[in-house]
């Protein structure tokens, strides 16, 4: 297993390009299953989760060719698909659940391993399953698998989500596009990745109104046809680079990114003292001085993204002042803070609030990445910590960040990938 060795102190300066969003492309690969024939997806990041999803849809019967350099996926989908998503892949990546909607839509049956909890929280599936039941599916769970079946075609329904869940909105969209009649999903999630999925579905022939709003109206069609689709840029990766520029008091142009997807986060960076300027293909973040602390409250889009919360805790850890960070989506998303404290951060957790007192400096130490965004946060903290920081378990970071180390090196960071040293991590509980 690999680790990253970072020697802190250098500001990030230069230009970086962002590829397509992990949290879109993984679902788009599942969407491809809805139509027999060849679907092509471009602007695909070269990340581990794309390989895992490729294996999963491969086992379901698709043939997947990934041209990593070109960022292009060709997915050939046969007339017949398998119905089962096994635990060995689902446990590696929760997004595996996104094959549930396409399988039940195409086969009338799906047999998916339950993903269980993970490092950031318990993460239920109740809203996915209740929505499918309203559409006429029967859902049972046995031996760690959920079995959904709809021998008759799924039928349109009015579905009100208790919470604008990204995953449940996606499952229900994918199930509804070929259902009999009209489905209304109310209190739907509005993330740019959901909009991206809707656009691809519409290009395949689906009838969806209200795209980008919290009420999605889906008129079922008998079948969809394959398409070619360019993935929306990864706003969380772009936001991570933006915090990287601010925390290191650097100056970074973030290209191929959509600044309007990051309005609140960039507003927070401005409040922290950064200069943010926007162009049509991206934005620039410059920070001339020590950042000021900023309060954060995570919420579903267009609120502040939970996937940027750990990076902003790192920023607040070296900022001037005291800040309150409130996490409303995942109950365990502060777990990584113990690792940040090993780097000298002063963070106190009270339930879903973190009180961060900025320190003049952090001090390098061995730390362990516990999930993708926690890993990114520890790398950012390492970039400004005195001396050497070793971040181990970086396979988590590889799941979601394309070309992270080469890009950081190009921007001037002193960072390299190394084999995990024997004493390279703190013990896991
Ligand atoms: N929830 C339920 N029941 C459900 C569905 C969700 O209780 O049926 C709860 C979850 O337990 C959680 C909250 O609702 O507390 C939000 O979950 P949501 O369904 O919105 O999230 P998700 O689809 O599981 C996606 C991203 C996450 C991102 C969240 C929120 C993917 C693969 N994952 O997860 O991304 O944090 O939306 O924006 O799209 C990451 O990339 O690091 C990551 C964790």
Boltz pocket constraint, residues with backbone or C-beta under 6 A from the ligand:
constraints:
  - pocket:
      binder: B
      contacts: [[A, 22], [A, 23], [A, 24], [A, 26], [A, 94], [A, 95], [A, 120], [A, 121], [A, 122], [A, 123], [A, 124], [A, 125], [A, 126], [A, 127], [A, 128], [A, 129], [A, 163], [A, 164], [A, 165], [A, 166], [A, 167], [A, 168], [A, 306], [A, 307], [A, 328], [A, 329], [A, 330], [A, 331], [A, 372], [A, 373], [A, 400]]
      max_distance: 6.0
